[in-house]
């Protein structure tokens, strides 16, 4: 049976770059890999076909011969790359198959050694006042710290780890996977290259122990929900004496009784009586620095915004302070006495036929025009 065109096998054009070629091979190889399609002969053949195509096309000399003469120009060259395993693909095994076989890196292997600890995340709930003004907050973080008994190497004091007999200290072993061989993490030492015959009683050979740390977090003024504070070296301790990771404190600002925040501005709603709205007056409004007086002009409509400059938030990254925007909401009187109702009735009668409600009159005029233009 004649072979398919190598470019067609990988689904690329003849002028594709080396990076495009590698990406296409990765996609096909991951789809048809034997370990993901156990017992599927068709997938195994497609995997072999893709591997052969990539071996030829990834080599500039072989690709040139293939482009000029086709399969005849590279007859017998597939699988002759000189590397270990199938076709010398050790440089791409780690990239493509690392997640399948648990390997760490390419086919060259390597001892695990000390590794950096994991970064941690802590969500810090703050009041709006603390977020705006800044604060120092104590938090408790469960984490892994280096074992003080063994110094982090996992061996009982007075002893030390020895070279792993399975991998000879490399941390990697070569395993046969079907028709080719790959490297994977040593199952005995788990990539460390060392074994512990007499483990530490404090950490049971792990080199790290669980502990809850109490830390002081200095929150700068002006932070907002989504901001992060990085505490270097306060994450998990690294394995085998490696450096600790970092702790990222994620800020979450709680809802406030009066204020809503939008960037550096604050908003609040202030109830206003019908009398102050009609005649004007002075009302008290809250700010983060205390109460202030706000002058309301006569004939103020509900929903009007009043701006109090520099009563908002100074951004954490600097700049001028924002404003406080107060929206007045007209409050209808309740629990009226009979006398008050009579007075309001007299007042309502005095308004009949007069344009004391400009928005209402314009709205009704617009409604009449709307219905007058409708075609029935």
C-alpha positions in Angstrom: 0.0 0.0 0.0 1.4 3.4 -1.0 2.3 5.8 1.8 0.3 9.1 2.3 2.0 12.4 1.8 3.8 13.4 5.0 2.4 16.9 4.9 -1.1 15.5 4.6 -0.5 13.1 7.5 0.3 16.1 9.8 -2.2 18.4 8.2 0.3 21.2 7.3 1.3 23.0 4.2 4.6 22.4 2.4 5.9 25.9 3.5 5.0 25.4 7.2 7.6 26.5 9.8 9.4 24.2 12.2 7.1 25.5 15.0 4.0 24.9 13.0 5.2 21.4 12.2 5.9 20.6 15.8 2.5 21.9 16.9 0.7 19.8 14.3 2.7 16.7 15.3 1.9 17.2 18.9 -1.8 17.4 18.1 -1.9 14.2 16.1 0.4 12.3 18.4 -1.6 13.2 21.5 -4.9 12.1 19.7 -3.6 8.7 18.6 -1.1 7.8 21.3 -1.3 4.1 22.1 -1.6 4.7 25.8 -4.7 6.7 25.2 -6.1 4.3 22.7 -5.2 0.9 24.2 -6.0 -2.0 21.8 -6.9 0.4 18.9 -4.7 -0.8 16.0 -5.9 2.0 13.7 -4.8 4.7 16.2 -1.5 2.9 16.7 -0.8 2.9 12.9 -1.8 6.6 12.7 0.6 7.4 15.5 3.4 5.5 13.8 2.6 7.3 10.5 2.7 10.7 12.2 5.9 9.9 14.0 7.6 8.9 10.8 6.3 12.0 9.0 7.6 14.3 11.8 11.0 12.6 11.9 11.5 13.2 8.1 10.1 16.7 8.0 11.8 18.0 11.2 15.2 17.2 9.7 16.1 19.9 7.1 18.2 17.5 5.0 15.6 14.8 4.9 12.8 17.3 4.3 14.7 18.7 1.3 15.2 15.3 -0.1 11.5 14.5 0.5 10.3 17.7 -1.2 12.4 17.0 -4.2 12.0 13.2 -4.7 9.0 12.3 -2.5 9.1 9.0 -0.5 11.8 7.6 -2.8 14.2 10.3 -1.6 14.0 9.2 2.0 13.4 5.5 1.6 14.7 3.6 4.6 15.7 6.8 6.5 12.7 6.8 8.9 13.7 5.6 12.3 17.4 6.1 11.6 17.9 9.4 13.4 20.5 7.9 15.8 18.7 8.7 19.0 17.5 6.2 21.6 14.0 4.7 21.3 11.8 5.4 18.3 13.5 7.7 15.7 15.5 9.8 18.2 12.6 11.9 19.4 13.9 12.3 22.9 13.9 16.1 22.4 10.2 16.2 21.9 9.1 13.4 24.3 9.1 15.7 27.3 7.1 18.4 25.5 4.5 16.1 24.0 4.2 13.1 26.3 5.3 14.5 29.7 1.7 14.6 30.9 1.1 11.0 29.8 4.1 9.3 31.4 4.7 11.7 34.3 8.2 12.6 33.1 9.9 15.9 33.9 11.5 17.3 30.9 13.0 15.8 27.8 14.6 12.5 27.2 17.9 13.5 28.8 16.6 12.9 32.3 17.9 14.5 35.4 17.9 14.3 39.1 15.0 16.0 40.9 16.9 17.9 43.6 15.5 20.7 45.7 12.4 22.3 44.2 10.6 25.6 45.0 7.6 25.4 47.2 4.1 26.1 45.9 2.6 29.6 46.0 -0.4 30.0 48.2 -3.5 32.3 48.0 -5.4 33.8 50.9 -8.6 35.8 50.5 -8.7 38.7 52.9 -12.1 40.2 53.6 -11.9 43.9 54.4 -14.3 46.6 55.4 -14.6 49.6 53.1 -13.1 51.8 55.8 -10.0 49.6 56.1 -9.6 49.3 52.3 -9.8 53.1 51.9 -7.6 54.1 54.9 -5.3 51.1 55.0 -4.7 48.7 57.9 -2.5 46.0 59.4 -4.3 42.7 59.6 -3.3 39.4 61.2 -4.1 36.3 59.3 -3.6 32.6 59.9 -2.4 30.5 57.0 -2.1 26.7 57.0 1.0 25.7 55.0 4.0 23.3 54.8 7.2 24.4 56.5 10.6 22.8 56.6 11.0 20.1 59.3 13.1 21.6 62.1 14.1 18.1 63.3 15.9 16.9 60.2 16.5 20.3 58.5 14.3 19.4 55.6 16.2 16.4 54.2 13.7 13.8 55.6 16.4 11.6 57.2 16.6 10.9 60.9 19.2 13.1 62.7 22.6 11.5 62.5 21.8 9.8 59.2 21.6 11.1 55.6 19.8 10.1 52.4 21.6 7.6 50.1 21.7 7.3 46.4 18.7 5.5 44.9 19.5 2.0 43.7 16.8 2.0 41.1 17.8 5.1 39.1 21.4 5.4 40.3 20.7 8.9 41.5 19.4 10.3 38.2 15.7 10.5 39.4 14.6 9.1 36.0 14.3 5.6 34.6 13.9 4.5 31.0 10.7 2.4 30.4 9.6 0.5 27.4 6.2 1.7 26.1 5.1 -0.5 23.3 7.4 0.0 20.3 9.5 2.8 21.8 11.1 3.7 25.1 10.6 6.8 27.2 11.9 8.2 30.4 9.7 8.7 33.4 10.1 9.6 37.1 11.8 6.9 39.2 9.0 5.1 41.1 11.3 4.4 44.0 12.7 7.8 44.8 10.0 9.8 42.9 12.6 11.8 41.1 14.7 12.8 44.0 17.6 10.5 43.1 18.0 9.6 46.8 16.3 7.2 49.2 15.9 7.4 52.9 16.4 4.2 54.9 15.8 5.7 58.3 13.2 8.5 58.0 12.9 11.4 60.4 10.3 10.9 63.1 9.1 14.5 62.9 8.1 14.6 59.3 8.2 10.8 58.4 10.7 11.3 55.6 8.8 14.1 53.8 11.1 16.9 54.9 8.1 19.2 55.6 5.4 19.4 58.2 2.0 21.1 58.3 1.8 24.3 60.3 -0.5 27.2 60.7 1.4 30.5 60.5 0.2 33.8 61.9 1.3 36.7 59.6 0.8 40.4 59.7 -0.4 41.9 56.4 0.1 45.6 55.9 -2.8 46.7 53.7 -2.0 50.0 51.8 -4.6 52.7 51.6 -6.9 52.6 48.5 -6.9 48.9 47.7 -10.0 47.4 46.1 -11.5 44.0 45.4 -9.2 42.0 43.1 -6.0 43.7 44.3 -3.2 41.3 45.4 -0.6 41.7 48.1 2.5 39.5 47.6 4.3 38.2 50.7 7.6 36.8 49.3 8.7 33.5 50.8 5.6 33.0 52.9 4.2 30.2 50.7 4.9 26.4 51.1 8.4 25.4 52.0 10.3 23.8 49.1 10.9 20.1 48.9 14.4 18.8 49.8 15.4 22.1 51.3 14.3 24.2 48.2 13.2 27.8 48.6 9.7 28.6 49.8 7.0 29.9 47.5 5.1 33.2 47.9 1.8 34.0 49.5 -0.7 36.1 47.5 -3.3 37.9 49.6 -6.3 38.5 47.5 -8.4 41.5 48.6 -12.2 41.3 48.8 -14.0 44.4 50.1 -17.3 43.8 51.9 -20.5 45.5 51.0 -21.1 48.7 52.9 -24.3 49.9 54.6 -24.3 53.3 52.9 -21.7 53.4 50.1 -21.0 51.7 46.8 -17.6 52.1 45.3 -16.8 52.6 41.6 -13.0 53.0 41.2 -12.0 56.0 43.2 -15.6 57.4 43.5 -18.2 56.6 46.2 -21.9 56.7 45.7 -24.7 56.8 48.3 -28.5 57.4 48.3 -29.9 60.0 50.7 -33.6 60.2 51.5 -35.1 63.7 51.3 -38.4 65.0 52.4 -40.9 66.5 50.0 -40.6 69.8 51.9 -36.8 70.1 51.5 -37.2 69.0 47.9 -39.7 71.7 47.1 -38.5 74.6 49.3 -34.8 73.8 49.6 -32.9 73.1 52.8 -29.9 71.7 54.4 -29.5 67.9 55.0 -26.9 65.7 56.6 -25.1 63.2 54.5 -22.5 60.5 55.6 -18.9 60.4 54.5 -16.1 58.2 55.5 -14.7 61.1 57.6 -18.0 61.8 59.3 -21.2 63.7 58.6 -21.3 66.8 56.5 -24.0 69.3 55.6 -25.4 69.4 52.0 -27.4 72.4 50.8 -30.3 71.3 48.6 -31.8 74.0 46.3 -35.6 74.4 46.0 -37.4 72.4 43.4 -34.9 69.6 43.5 -36.1 66.5 41.6 -35.7 62.9 43.0 -32.6 61.2 41.7 -30.5 64.3 41.4 -26.8 63.8 42.0 -24.8 66.1 44.3 -21.0 65.8 44.1 -18.8 66.3 47.2 -15.3 66.7 45.8 -12.4 64.8 47.3 -14.7 62.8 49.6 -14.0 59.5 47.7 -11.0 57.2 47.7 -7.3 58.0 47.0 -6.2 55.2 44.6 -3.6 52.7 45.9 -1.3 53.5 43.0 -1.5 57.3 43.6 -3.3 60.2 42.1 -6.0 62.6 43.3 -8.8 61.5 45.6 -12.2 60.6 44.1 -15.6 62.2 44.9 -18.6 61.2 46.8 -21.8 61.4 44.7 -25.0 61.6 46.7 -28.3 60.8 45.0 -31.3 62.3 46.7 -34.4 60.1 46.8 -37.7 61.7 47.5 -39.5 60.1 50.4 -43.3 60.1 50.5 -44.8 61.0 53.9 -46.5 58.1 55.8 -48.9 57.9 58.8 -50.7 61.1 57.9 -53.3 62.5 60.2 -56.7 63.6 58.9 -55.7 67.2 59.1 -52.5 66.6 57.1 -54.5 64.8 54.4 -56.9 67.7 54.2 -54.1 70.1 53.8 -52.6 68.0 51.0 -55.9 67.8 49.3 -56.1 71.6 49.4 -52.6 71.8 48.0 -53.4 69.3 45.2 -56.5 71.3 44.3 -54.4 74.4 44.0 -52.1 72.7 41.5 -54.8 71.7 39.1 -54.4 73.1 35.6 -51.0 74.6 36.4 -47.6 73.4 35.1 -45.9 72.8 38.4 -44.6 69.3 37.3 -42.6 70.0 34.1 -41.5 66.4 33.7 -45.0 65.0 34.1 -46.5 67.5 31.6 -43.8 66.8 29.0 -44.3 63.0 29.5 -48.0 63.2 28.9 -47.5 65.4 25.9 -45.1 62.9 24.5 -47.6 60.1 25.2 -50.4 61.9 23.4 -48.1 62.4 20.4 -47.0 58.8 20.4 -50.6 57.4 20.3 -51.6 60.1 17.8 -48.9 58.9 15.4 -49.9 55.3 15.7 -51.8 53.8 12.8 -54.7 51.6 13.8 
